[in-house]
Amino acid sequence: MIEHYVAELDRALRGPRAVKADMLAEARDGLADAAQAYEESGLDRVSAERRAVADFGSVERVAPEFQGELALAQGRRTALLICGVLLAQPVVWWLLSLAGQNSRSDAGGVYGLADAVVGWAGGGAVVLAVTIVMATGLRGLSAYRRLVRAAGFFAFAVCGVFAVLGAVLTVYNPAAHSLLGVTGLPTTALLLGVPLAAVAVAGRRCLSAA
């Protein structure tokens, strides 16, 4: 009875695997303790487990509360990932610029404009991501679904905006002698595209958890 109940609860929940595993383990332990208490009071094992499960509540009643915690955890993880990716990018590209003969501060035109937009957009996105992290830590948040859903769409927006800006910076980079060079498109795809893909996956998981 207990294992069947926990398996059904597992299928009803969406969210970070580690967090969900901890929640399910806690539920299983609580049910096992309750069943043991009923068994010690005179019930047989099957009846004791059935009584423990009945006291715990149906999956339909319990799952929404569990799902709320999972959704907030996913939203927090997504926002932290966005912060990590956006804060790491300037350092990574500054290091790569050392391989070139020019620095981006000397550039103007399209590259200079795109670089300025990256700075402002990146700073704003980090501030918004930190705000989401703080909001997901609030207790008793009634609008958690909207918050986590917003975090998911925010992740998609970050991917779209910075993918375009990254491509523009790569194409118009005055330090790049070739689009296939060390600061060219392959490097952009690896160092920017892969992290942004991870952000997109996290955003999709936010929408699923919400």
Secondary structure, DSSP 4 states (H G I P E B T S, - for coil): -HHHHHHHHHHH--S-HHHHHHHHHHHHHHHHHHHHHHHHTT--HHHHHHHHHHHH--HHHHHHHHHHHHHHHHHHHHHHHHHHHHHHHHHHHHHHHTTSSS-GGG--HHHHHHHHHHHHHHHHHHHHHHHHHHHHT-TT-TTHHHHHHHHHHHHHHHHHHHHHHHHHHHHT-TT-S-TTSTTSHHHHIIIIIHHHHHHHHHHHHHHHH-
